[in-house]
Amino acid sequence: MTNAQRKLLQAVVRDGLKIQSRFSAAPVYRTTGRGSLKSEGVATLRQIRRNLKKRGEKSMA
């Protein structure tokens, strides 16, 4: 694994751990292994867009 791949993997894991608490596995989904993602609301989307603008990236929305 190259250094660039290792850094990418670390970033992905870090981002995944940040949002892990938002995933809730409801009992009805236990047989399928599916769950649901709790919304954090509009404020989170606005913050994401501000961060993208600061970095000069185009938003996907």
N, C-alpha and C positions, 0 to 999 in steps of 0.2 A: 504494500500500500504506500503510495507516494505521500509526501507531506501535504500536498494540496487536497488529496482525497481524505486524509486524516482530519484536516481542518474543516472540510465540508461535513464530514460525518459528525464531528463534535458540534458544529452549528445546528445541524438537523436534530440531534439528540437534545441539545439545550432548548431549542424551540418547542420540541415535543413535550419536554418536561414542564415548560411554562404553561401549556394548555391542558395538561393531563387532568387537572381537577375539573375541567369543564365537561368531560365525558362521563355520562352516567349510564351504567348498564342496568336497565330496568328488568325486573324478574321475567317479564313477558318475553324478553329477548334472549334469555339464557340458553334456549335450545338452538337458536340460530347464530349466536355469537355476535349479534348486532346490538348496538346501543344508540344513544342519541347524544347530540352535542348541545349543551346549554348555551343559550345566547348571552352575550355580555352586553348587548345593547348597541345603540347607535354611537355612543361615546367612543367605544373601542374602534369602530370603523373610521371615525373621524381622526382618531389618533394614528391609525395605520396610514391613512392618506397623508397626514401631515409629515409623518416620518418618511414616506416615499418621496414627497416633494422635497424634503430636506436633502435626501440622497440623490435627487435628480433622476429618479426612476419613474417610469410611467406606471400608473395604477392599472390593475386588471379590470376594474369596475367601469 
